[in-house]
Amino acid sequence: MERRMNPRFDVQLSGVFTRENRGRHGRVADISAGGCKFQCDEQISAGSYIKFRILLPGCNLPLTVDLAVVRWCKGSAMGIEFIRMAPDQQSILQHFVKLLQERSEQSCGSALATV
């Protein structure tokens, strides 16, 4: 059984990982306060350490994760755990995830009200 420390939310965001001074673009398919699922044409091995950037809606600069690790790879998808980021970046991520959670709860409430 899969156990997550943080709830994940489906998103469609642009992202870039950097490893060995090479950047690779892809798509963030889901996100949580602790990590994300990233889809990219180039696979790297589980256990690889990377720098990761995500373009959040309404932000001029990307959210920067200074250190992340690839936990799993399956097809074009990778599970990425966020390890280290600056406090201001952590605050931005937490605020974004909180907004996603509030939207999720509102849509569940609307769906339940129609049952």
GIJOTA-V624244 format. One record per backbone hydrogen bond with DSSP energy under -0.5 kcal/mol. NH is the residue of the N-H (numbers start at 1). CO is the residue of the C=O. E is the energy in kcal/mol with one decimal. If there is no record, write none. Layout:
nh=(NH | NH)
co=(CO | CO)
e=(E | E)
This chain:
nh=(9 | 11 | 13 | 15 | 16 | 17 | 18 | 19 | 22 | 24 | 26 | 27 | 28 | 29 | 29 | 30 | 31 | 32 | 36 | 37 | 38 | 38 | 39 | 40 | 43 | 47 | 48 | 50 | 51 | 52 | 53 | 54 | 55 | 56 | 59 | 63 | 65 | 65 | 66 | 66 | 67 | 68 | 69 | 70 | 71 | 71 | 72 | 74 | 77 | 78 | 79 | 80 | 80 | 81 | 82 | 83 | 83 | 84 | 90 | 91 | 92 | 93 | 94 | 95 | 96 | 97 | 98 | 99 | 100 | 101 | 102 | 103 | 104 | 105 | 106 | 107 | 108 | 109 | 110 | 111 | 112 | 113 | 114 | 115)
co=(31 | 29 | 28 | 26 | 53 | 24 | 51 | 22 | 19 | 17 | 15 | 39 | 13 | 27 | 37 | 37 | 9 | 35 | 80 | 30 | 36 | 78 | 27 | 76 | 41 | 70 | 45 | 68 | 18 | 65 | 16 | 63 | 14 | 54 | 56 | 54 | 52 | 63 | 64 | 84 | 84 | 50 | 81 | 48 | 69 | 79 | 79 | 77 | 74 | 38 | 72 | 36 | 78 | 69 | 34 | 67 | 81 | 67 | 86 | 87 | 88 | 89 | 90 | 91 | 92 | 93 | 94 | 95 | 96 | 97 | 98 | 99 | 100 | 101 | 102 | 103 | 104 | 105 | 106 | 107 | 108 | 109 | 110 | 112)
e=(-2.3 | -2.2 | -1.7 | -2.0 | -2.5 | -2.2 | -2.9 | -2.1 | -1.4 | -2.4 | -2.2 | -2.6 | -3.3 | -0.6 | -2.7 | -1.0 | -2.0 | -2.6 | -2.3 | -1.9 | -0.5 | -2.8 | -3.2 | -2.5 | -0.6 | -3.8 | -1.9 | -2.6 | -2.3 | -2.4 | -2.7 | -2.2 | -2.6 | -0.9 | -1.7 | -3.1 | -3.6 | -0.5 | -0.7 | -0.8 | -2.1 | -2.4 | -2.2 | -2.5 | -0.7 | -3.3 | -1.0 | -2.8 | -2.2 | -2.4 | -2.4 | -3.1 | -0.6 | -2.7 | -2.5 | -2.5 | -0.5 | -2.3 | -2.4 | -2.1 | -1.9 | -2.4 | -2.6 | -2.4 | -2.5 | -2.7 | -2.2 | -2.1 | -2.1 | -2.5 | -2.5 | -2.3 | -2.2 | -2.6 | -2.2 | -2.4 | -2.1 | -2.3 | -2.2 | -2.1 | -2.5 | -1.8 | -0.9 | -1.0)
